[in-house]
Amino acid sequence: MTIPHFTLAASEADARTRDAADPLRDFRDEFLIPPATDPTLGEDHQLYFTGNSLGLQPRGVREALLTELDDWARLGVEAHFHGRHPWMPYHEEVRGHLAEITGALPSEVVAMNSLTTNLHLMMVSFYRPTTERHAIVIEAGSFPSDRYAVESQIRFHGFDPATALIEVEGDPDTGLIGFERIERALHEHGSRTALVLWPGVQYRTGEAFDLKHIARLAHAHGAAVGFDLAHAAGNLQLALHDADADFAAWCSYKYLNAGPGAIAGCFVHERHARAPLPRFAGWWGHDQSSRFQMGPTFAPTPGADGWQLSNPPIMALAPLRASLDVFHRAGMGRLREKSIELTAYLEALIRVRLQGVIDIVTPPERERRGCQLSLRVIGGRTRGRALFEHLNARGIIGDWREPDVIRVAPTPLYNRFVDAWKLVDAIVGWRDAAH
Ligand SMILES: *Cc1c(COP(=O)(O)O)cnc(C)c1O
């Protein structure tokens, strides 16, 4: 285990000292944090712990959007070429930073569509079932959209999810899966598995996985492997190219802060850049040099770009561009370093001050989690809901997962150590008020 060890001086003053020493502390000012509504919080703003659900608005987003509205007004169609950020190559403006965040080559990533759409498009190319090999392996308790997508793909190919959908069960108590359970599942079902679709971070438990390990395992069994990075992009330091994933997809409204329903991302490994894979095609995926000859025959442009369907929604790309710029300046490496420390700090406070009140579901090892901690409220659902609502009413925002879990995600871009302190202190206060 590699819990960062530090002497925990459990005091607000200590939390403030940690904030003062944080080299990334000024990034918080680049975000619009909703105002606090309860004066007892002693803060102007909410303590916002739901960056894993909807990241906060970077201040740069408004200007990025206004720029495009103005250029549309000023230039009309000409803004495709003569705007301040020309629309024709606009998605190129996010490519470099997306590659940085995901540890990919620039040609391996593209911003397009939404997450579930991208999962489907990727499965069209990478889920190629045969009579002998048509199963898909996912984690039990996966995000519903992923399960629906996978089930519908299986049915679409004429197979039965009852046998072709393999869900790897986690520990019955915690839901944690660990590598061995995946290994065992593939040992048992590997020869009939066509695709392993695995999360970077499991949304409910916060468990993170070693993608390289999983990709190697899946490939050794002859299966393709794709990753859903909804809870990993902008949270973990990823190395998708080296991990050797066949594909990956993620949304950009969680840790990536690109706004509700933001345009999503997709990764296709370089080795597939020119592979003649079956795919659903659209004109924006056509070879860029001849796209505007408007010929009848589809020839995909090499790399991830070849999976694009439509010309991209500029108003959806603008917030992503502004948000990725913040990540670029902060640096994913530095963000992850702070994140490890901040989450370990929160964990330590919970262990010291909330014994008997909260169990932490998320693994303690830094390699096995991102910033999120899933907190199980001891005493069951009613007690859990009461605590959740108590916090919420005070402007301490986490989110609720049935039956008894509150997820909190201190994010390194805009959460402070004092946020973690105040969260724990509020729960201590709630417990002491004889609950
Ligand atoms: C958030 C999330 C989704 C949401 O899918 P959309 O297509 O963006 O609505 C899907 N899968 C996982 C694992 C998620 O965490």
The ligand as a MOL file (V3000), in Angstrom:
LIG
                    3D

  0  0  0     0  0            999 V3000
M  V30 BEGIN CTAB
M  V30 COUNTS 15 15 0 0 0
M  V30 BEGIN ATOM
M  V30 1 C -21.2280 9.7980 -17.2640 0
M  V30 2 C -21.1610 8.4770 -17.9060 0
M  V30 3 C -21.8840 8.1980 -19.0680 0
M  V30 4 C -22.8110 9.2100 -19.6850 0
M  V30 5 O -22.9960 8.9780 -21.0310 0
M  V30 6 P -23.4230 10.1500 -22.0400 0
M  V30 7 O -23.4220 9.4960 -23.3530 0
M  V30 8 O -22.4060 11.2350 -21.8870 0
M  V30 9 O -24.7590 10.6570 -21.6000 0
M  V30 10 C -21.7330 6.9440 -19.6410 0
M  V30 11 N -20.9280 6.0210 -19.0960 0
M  V30 12 C -20.2220 6.2640 -17.9650 0
M  V30 13 C -19.3460 5.2050 -17.3830 0
M  V30 14 C -20.3310 7.4880 -17.3210 0
M  V30 15 O -19.6640 7.7160 -16.2070 0
M  V30 END ATOM
M  V30 BEGIN BOND
M  V30 1 1 1 2
M  V30 2 1 2 3
M  V30 3 2 2 14
M  V30 4 1 3 4
M  V30 5 2 3 10
M  V30 6 1 4 5
M  V30 7 1 5 6
M  V30 8 2 6 7
M  V30 9 1 6 8
M  V30 10 1 6 9
M  V30 11 1 10 11
M  V30 12 2 11 12
M  V30 13 1 12 13
M  V30 14 1 12 14
M  V30 15 1 14 15
M  V30 END BOND
M  V30 END CTAB
M  END
